[in-house]
Amino acid sequence: MRQDIHGVMLSHGRRRRIGCCITGHGFGHATRAIAVLQALDERIKISVDILTTAPSWLFAQSLNVPHKVHQVPTDVGLVQQSALDENLPATLDALAAFYPLAEERIQQAADLLKGCSLVLCDIAPLGIVAAGRLAIPSVLVENFTWDWIYEGYQAQWPRLHGYIEYLAQLFQQADHHIQASPVCRTRACDLVVNPVARRLRNPLMIREALGVAPGQKLILVTMGGIGGEDVAIPPLLQRNDAVFVFSGKSGNEKYYRNLRFLRPDSLVYHPDLVAAADLVVAKIGYSTVAEAYQGGTPFAYVARSGFRESEPLAAFVDKQMLSWKITREALQSGRWLDVLPSLPVTAHGIRTSTQGAGQAADYLAGLLTPTSSCRPSK
């Protein structure tokens, strides 16, 4: 170990140590951070200390960078009772237990991040506060922040008001700010990047690995890592022209006739699965949108009523992608199958020149180069 010109400790092999603080709400924020960190490592070799409650296997499977995951609560987000339903009373209880940030919580995070060159925060404000204590730059990456999300529930749950004001103040303390398209609320920031998705590996191998015969369609059903809605199975079994893959639906891998049930930690690389699919049927969420956009994959989506992110994501999908909006009832009854006859039979094009992760990594690399003072810009 020795110090670089900024006085930041470098690990053996001269990898620059980066901190990363990620909300544990769903998988999308973790996969977005993974994409940015992977791209950054291609520019400046790094090692990463990650604070999150997102599962460690997600990073082990996707992040080919030396890293350590510290299972530390970093924020509250929303308590989910299902993939499409939030539990606001439980969320309020969790907020009361977590905020304002206790001295012990801040110091724990600061101790874990000590020696890092900067802290990348995917809407977990604890990382911003800890970086401030360490006098190192914090970089907020977001397409929404929690104060904005809570505003959508404030009329019904006025107790959220104090948390909205408190969190807005914390997010404003970030030294650098990157917004990732599709952005929910445009704000003054340092950079707006294209959709951020983990880079593809080998999507051409997916269909064979899942036993999809020539001429069959591959239909992916996913609820963003939180668990699926009940989907009527008998109508699917009647479709010999398609193989239906349920991502994160089963505790064990199960293949039955034209159905494939994958564990949440399946070795099937999810971005490749999305790119290989002829249709993604999903709860609309950032990572699924970004991966389907990257893969050029048609998208049938279910919006989350009351969740403010759904509307801007749907607007992006409807404008930029081949898409259908389906109801929750249609998903559960199988009526969503009516969209299948209109699917294109020609191959869809993968977008290779719109990598938001690379754009974000270029910005971060600029902060970390020897010519940069690596000091906060605000």
C-alpha positions as CSV (number, residue, x, y, z in Angstrom):
1,M,0.0,0.0,0.0
2,R,1.2,3.5,-0.7
3,Q,-0.3,7.0,-1.3
4,D,-1.0,8.6,-4.6
5,I,-0.6,12.3,-5.3
6,H,-3.9,13.1,-3.7
7,G,-3.0,11.3,-0.5
8,V,-5.5,8.5,-1.1
9,M,-4.3,5.0,-0.4
10,L,-3.9,2.7,-3.4
11,S,-4.1,-1.1,-3.1
12,H,-1.5,-3.5,-4.4
13,G,-1.6,-3.6,-8.1
14,R,-2.2,0.2,-8.1
15,R,-6.0,-0.2,-8.2
16,R,-7.7,2.9,-7.1
17,R,-10.2,2.2,-4.3
18,I,-13.7,3.4,-4.9
19,G,-16.6,3.5,-2.4
20,C,-20.1,2.7,-3.6
21,C,-23.3,3.2,-1.5
22,I,-26.4,1.6,-3.1
23,T,-30.1,1.4,-2.0
24,G,-31.3,-2.1,-1.5
25,H,-34.6,-1.4,-3.1
26,G,-35.0,-4.0,-5.8
27,F,-32.0,-5.0,-8.0
28,G,-32.1,-2.1,-10.5
29,H,-30.0,0.3,-8.6
30,A,-27.4,-2.3,-7.9
31,T,-27.2,-3.4,-11.5
32,R,-26.9,0.3,-12.7
33,A,-24.0,0.8,-10.3
34,I,-22.4,-2.4,-11.4
35,A,-22.6,-1.2,-15.1
36,V,-20.9,2.1,-14.2
37,L,-18.2,0.4,-12.1
38,Q,-17.4,-2.2,-14.7
39,A,-17.0,0.6,-17.3
40,L,-14.9,2.7,-15.0
41,D,-12.5,-0.3,-14.4
42,E,-11.9,-0.4,-18.2
43,R,-10.6,3.2,-17.9
44,I,-8.9,3.3,-14.5
45,K,-8.3,0.0,-12.7
46,I,-10.3,0.1,-9.5
47,S,-11.3,-2.0,-6.4
48,V,-14.6,-1.3,-4.8
49,D,-16.1,-1.3,-1.3
50,I,-19.9,-1.6,-1.6
51,L,-22.3,-0.7,1.1
52,T,-25.8,-2.1,0.4
53,T,-28.4,-4.7,1.4
54,A,-28.7,-5.9,-2.2
55,P,-27.5,-9.5,-2.3
56,S,-23.8,-10.2,-2.6
57,W,-24.3,-12.8,-5.3
58,L,-25.6,-10.1,-7.7
59,F,-22.2,-8.4,-7.6
60,A,-20.3,-11.7,-7.7
61,Q,-22.1,-12.7,-10.9
62,S,-21.9,-9.3,-12.7
63,L,-19.0,-7.2,-11.4
64,N,-15.7,-8.5,-12.7
65,V,-13.8,-6.0,-10.5
66,P,-12.1,-6.7,-7.1
67,H,-14.8,-5.8,-4.6
68,K,-16.1,-6.3,-1.1
69,V,-19.8,-6.1,-0.3
70,H,-20.6,-4.9,3.2
71,Q,-24.2,-5.8,4.1
72,V,-25.1,-2.4,5.6
73,P,-28.5,-0.8,5.4
74,T,-28.0,2.4,3.4
75,D,-31.6,3.8,3.2
76,V,-35.2,2.8,3.4
77,G,-36.8,3.3,-0.1
78,L,-40.2,1.6,-0.1
79,V,-41.2,-1.5,1.8
80,Q,-42.8,-3.8,-0.8
81,Q,-45.6,-6.2,0.0
82,S,-45.5,-7.5,-3.6
83,A,-43.7,-6.6,-6.8
84,L,-46.4,-4.1,-7.7
85,D,-47.6,-3.0,-4.2
86,E,-46.0,-0.8,-1.6
87,N,-46.6,-0.9,2.1
88,L,-46.7,2.7,3.2
89,P,-47.4,2.2,6.9
90,A,-44.4,-0.2,7.1
91,T,-42.3,2.3,5.0
92,L,-43.2,5.1,7.5
93,D,-42.1,2.9,10.4
94,A,-38.9,2.1,8.7
95,L,-38.2,5.8,7.9
96,A,-38.8,6.7,11.6
97,A,-36.2,4.0,12.6
98,F,-33.6,5.1,10.0
99,Y,-33.8,8.9,9.9
100,P,-32.4,11.3,10.9
101,L,-29.1,9.4,10.3
102,A,-27.6,8.5,13.6
103,E,-24.0,9.3,14.4
104,E,-23.2,5.6,14.8
105,R,-24.6,4.8,11.3
106,I,-22.6,7.6,9.7
107,Q,-19.4,6.7,11.4
108,Q,-19.8,3.0,10.5
109,A,-20.1,3.9,6.8
110,A,-17.2,6.4,7.0
111,D,-15.0,3.7,8.6
112,L,-15.8,1.3,5.8
113,L,-15.2,3.9,3.1
114,K,-12.0,5.3,4.6
115,G,-9.2,5.4,2.0
116,C,-11.5,5.6,-1.0
117,S,-10.9,8.2,-3.7
118,L,-14.6,8.9,-4.0
119,V,-18.0,7.5,-3.2
120,L,-20.6,6.6,-5.9
121,C,-24.1,6.8,-4.5
122,D,-27.1,5.3,-6.3
123,I,-29.8,7.2,-4.4
124,A,-28.5,6.1,-0.9
125,P,-27.9,9.4,0.9
126,L,-25.8,7.7,3.6
127,G,-22.9,7.6,1.2
128,I,-23.1,11.3,0.5
129,V,-23.0,12.1,4.2
130,A,-20.2,9.6,4.9
131,A,-18.1,11.0,2.0
132,G,-18.6,14.5,3.4
133,R,-17.2,13.3,6.8
134,L,-14.2,11.9,5.0
135,A,-13.7,15.0,2.9
136,I,-13.8,13.0,-0.4
137,P,-16.1,13.6,-3.3
138,S,-19.5,12.1,-3.5
139,V,-21.2,11.4,-6.9
140,L,-25.0,10.9,-7.0
141,V,-26.3,8.7,-9.8
142,E,-30.0,8.7,-10.2
143,N,-33.1,8.8,-12.5
144,F,-35.1,9.7,-9.4
145,T,-34.5,10.4,-5.7
146,W,-36.5,9.3,-2.8
147,D,-37.8,12.7,-1.8
148,W,-39.4,12.9,-5.3
149,I,-40.9,9.5,-4.9
150,Y,-42.4,10.2,-1.5
151,E,-44.0,13.4,-2.8
152,G,-46.4,11.1,-4.8
153,Y,-47.7,9.7,-1.6
154,Q,-47.7,12.8,0.6
155,A,-51.3,13.8,0.1
156,Q,-52.4,10.4,1.5
157,W,-49.6,10.0,4.0
158,P,-48.7,13.6,5.3
159,R,-46.2,12.1,7.8
160,L,-43.8,11.8,4.7
161,H,-43.4,15.6,4.6
162,G,-40.6,15.8,7.1
163,Y,-38.7,13.0,5.4
164,I,-39.1,14.6,2.0
165,E,-37.5,17.9,3.2
166,Y,-34.7,16.0,5.1
167,L,-33.8,13.8,2.1
168,A,-33.9,16.6,-0.4
169,Q,-31.3,18.4,1.8
170,L,-29.1,15.3,1.9
171,F,-29.2,14.7,-1.9
172,Q,-28.3,18.4,-2.5
173,Q,-25.1,17.8,-0.6
174,A,-23.7,15.6,-3.3
175,D,-20.5,17.1,-4.8
176,H,-21.2,15.7,-8.3
177,H,-24.5,14.7,-9.9
178,I,-25.2,12.4,-12.9
179,Q,-28.7,11.8,-14.1
180,A,-29.4,8.5,-16.0
181,S,-32.0,8.5,-18.8
182,P,-34.9,8.0,-18.7
183,V,-34.9,10.8,-16.1
184,C,-38.0,11.3,-14.0
185,R,-37.4,14.9,-12.9
186,T,-34.8,17.0,-14.8
187,R,-32.6,18.9,-12.4
188,A,-29.4,20.9,-12.7
189,C,-26.6,18.4,-12.8
190,D,-23.1,17.8,-14.1
191,L,-24.1,15.2,-16.7
192,V,-27.1,13.4,-18.3
193,V,-26.3,10.0,-19.7
194,N,-28.1,7.5,-21.9
195,P,-29.8,4.5,-20.3
196,V,-27.4,2.5,-18.1
197,A,-27.3,-1.3,-18.5
198,R,-24.8,-4.0,-17.8
199,R,-22.9,-4.8,-20.9
200,L,-23.9,-7.9,-22.9
201,R,-21.7,-11.0,-22.9
202,N,-23.0,-13.6,-25.3
203,P,-26.8,-13.4,-25.9
204,L,-26.5,-15.8,-28.8
205,M,-25.9,-18.7,-26.4
206,I,-29.1,-18.1,-24.4
207,R,-31.7,-19.7,-26.6
208,E,-29.8,-23.0,-26.9
209,A,-29.0,-23.1,-23.2
210,L,-32.7,-22.7,-22.4
211,G,-33.8,-25.3,-25.0
212,V,-35.6,-22.9,-27.3
213,A,-36.2,-24.7,-30.6
214,P,-35.8,-23.0,-34.0
215,G,-39.0,-21.1,-34.8
216,Q,-40.1,-20.8,-31.2
217,K,-40.4,-17.4,-29.5
218,L,-38.6,-16.7,-26.2
219,I,-40.8,-14.8,-23.8
220,L,-39.2,-13.5,-20.6
221,V,-41.5,-12.7,-17.6
222,T,-39.7,-10.7,-14.9
223,M,-40.7,-8.6,-11.9
224,G,-37.3,-6.9,-11.3
225,G,-35.9,-9.3,-8.7
226,I,-38.8,-8.8,-6.1
227,G,-40.9,-11.8,-7.1
228,G,-43.5,-12.4,-9.7
229,E,-47.2,-11.8,-9.8
230,D,-49.4,-14.9,-10.2
231,V,-49.5,-15.7,-13.9
232,A,-52.0,-18.2,-15.3
233,I,-50.0,-21.2,-16.4
234,P,-52.5,-23.3,-18.5
235,P,-52.7,-20.7,-21.3
236,L,-48.9,-20.8,-21.6
237,L,-48.7,-24.5,-21.9
238,Q,-51.0,-24.3,-25.0
239,R,-48.5,-22.1,-26.8
240,N,-46.1,-24.6,-28.5
241,D,-44.7,-21.7,-30.5
242,A,-43.1,-20.1,-27.4
243,V,-40.9,-20.9,-24.5
244,F,-41.7,-18.8,-21.4
245,V,-38.9,-17.9,-19.0
246,F,-39.8,-16.7,-15.4
247,S,-36.9,-14.8,-13.9
248,G,-36.5,-14.9,-10.2
249,K,-39.8,-16.9,-9.7
250,S,-38.5,-20.1,-8.2
251,G,-36.2,-21.2,-5.4
252,N,-34.9,-23.9,-7.7
253,E,-34.3,-24.0,-11.5
254,K,-37.3,-25.8,-13.0
255,Y,-37.7,-26.7,-16.7
256,Y,-41.1,-28.1,-17.6
257,R,-42.3,-28.5,-21.2
258,N,-42.2,-24.9,-22.6
259,L,-41.8,-23.3,-19.2
260,R,-38.4,-22.3,-17.6
261,F,-38.4,-21.1,-13.9
262,L,-35.1,-19.5,-12.9
263,R,-33.8,-18.7,-9.4
264,P,-33.1,-15.0,-8.6
265,D,-29.4,-16.0,-8.5
266,S,-29.5,-18.0,-11.7
267,L,-26.3,-18.3,-13.7
268,V,-28.2,-17.2,-16.8
269,Y,-26.9,-13.7,-17.3
270,H,-29.9,-11.4,-17.2
271,P,-28.9,-8.8,-19.8
272,D,-28.1,-11.5,-22.3
273,L,-31.5,-13.1,-21.5
274,V,-33.3,-9.8,-22.2
275,A,-31.4,-9.3,-25.4
276,A,-32.1,-12.9,-26.6
277,A,-35.9,-12.7,-25.9
278,D,-38.5,-11.9,-28.5
279,L,-40.6,-10.2,-25.9
280,V,-40.1,-9.1,-22.3
281,V,-43.2,-9.0,-20.1
282,A,-42.4,-7.1,-17.0
283,K,-43.1,-4.7,-14.2
284,I,-41.8,-1.4,-15.5
285,G,-38.6,-0.5,-13.7
286,Y,-35.3,1.2,-14.6
287,S,-33.0,-1.8,-15.1
288,T,-35.5,-3.8,-17.2
289,V,-36.2,-0.8,-19.4
290,A,-32.5,-0.1,-19.8
291,E,-31.7,-3.7,-20.7
292,A,-34.6,-4.1,-23.1
293,Y,-33.6,-0.8,-24.7
294,Q,-30.0,-2.0,-25.1
295,G,-31.2,-5.3,-26.5
296,G,-33.8,-3.8,-28.9
297,T,-36.3,-6.2,-27.3
298,P,-40.1,-5.6,-27.6
299,F,-41.6,-4.8,-24.2
300,A,-45.0,-5.5,-22.7
301,Y,-45.1,-3.7,-19.4
302,V,-47.3,-3.4,-16.3
303,A,-47.2,0.0,-14.6
304,R,-47.2,0.4,-10.8
305,S,-50.2,2.5,-9.9
306,G,-49.2,5.4,-7.6
307,F,-45.4,4.9,-8.1
308,R,-44.2,8.1,-9.7
309,E,-41.4,6.5,-11.7
310,S,-43.8,4.4,-13.8
311,E,-45.2,7.3,-15.9
312,P,-41.9,8.7,-17.2
313,L,-40.5,5.2,-17.8
314,A,-43.7,4.3,-19.7
315,A,-43.4,7.5,-21.8
316,F,-39.8,6.6,-22.7
317,V,-40.7,3.0,-23.6
318,D,-43.7,4.1,-25.7
319,K,-41.6,6.6,-27.6
320,Q,-38.3,4.7,-28.0
321,M,-39.2,1.0,-28.1
322,L,-41.7,-1.4,-29.6
323,S,-44.1,-1.8,-26.6
324,W,-47.5,-2.6,-25.3
325,K,-49.0,-1.6,-22.0
326,I,-50.9,-4.4,-20.3
327,T,-53.0,-4.5,-17.1
328,R,-52.3,-6.4,-14.0
329,E,-55.4,-8.4,-14.6
330,A,-54.3,-9.3,-18.1
331,L,-51.0,-10.5,-16.7
332,Q,-52.7,-12.7,-14.1
333,S,-55.3,-14.1,-16.4
334,G,-53.2,-14.7,-19.4
335,R,-54.9,-12.2,-21.7
336,W,-51.5,-10.6,-22.3
337,L,-50.9,-13.5,-24.7
338,D,-53.1,-11.6,-27.2
339,V,-50.1,-9.4,-28.0
340,L,-48.0,-12.3,-29.2
341,P,-49.4,-12.6,-32.8
342,S,-48.2,-9.0,-33.5
343,L,-44.6,-9.7,-32.5
344,P,-42.0,-9.1,-35.2
345,V,-40.5,-12.3,-36.6
346,T,-37.2,-10.6,-37.8
347,A,-34.3,-10.2,-35.5
348,H,-34.2,-7.0,-33.5
349,G,-31.1,-4.8,-33.4
350,I,-28.9,-4.5,-30.3
351,R,-27.9,-1.0,-29.5
352,T,-24.1,-0.8,-29.1
353,S,-23.5,2.9,-29.3
354,T,-25.7,4.2,-26.5
355,Q,-23.9,3.0,-23.4
356,G,-24.8,5.4,-20.6
357,A,-22.4,3.4,-18.3
358,G,-19.5,4.4,-20.5
359,Q,-20.5,8.1,-20.4
360,A,-20.8,8.0,-16.6
361,A,-17.4,6.2,-16.4
362,D,-15.7,8.8,-18.6
363,Y,-16.9,11.5,-16.2
364,L,-15.7,9.6,-13.1
365,A,-12.4,8.9,-14.7
366,G,-12.0,12.6,-15.3
367,L,-12.4,13.2,-11.6
368,L,-9.8,10.5,-10.8
369,T,-7.1,11.3,-13.3
370,P,-3.8,12.7,-11.9
371,T,-4.5,16.1,-13.5
372,S,-7.7,16.4,-11.5
373,S,-7.6,17.9,-8.1
374,C,-10.4,15.4,-7.2
375,R,-12.0,18.1,-5.1
376,P,-15.8,18.7,-4.8
377,S,-17.1,21.0,-7.6
378,K,-19.8,22.5,-5.4
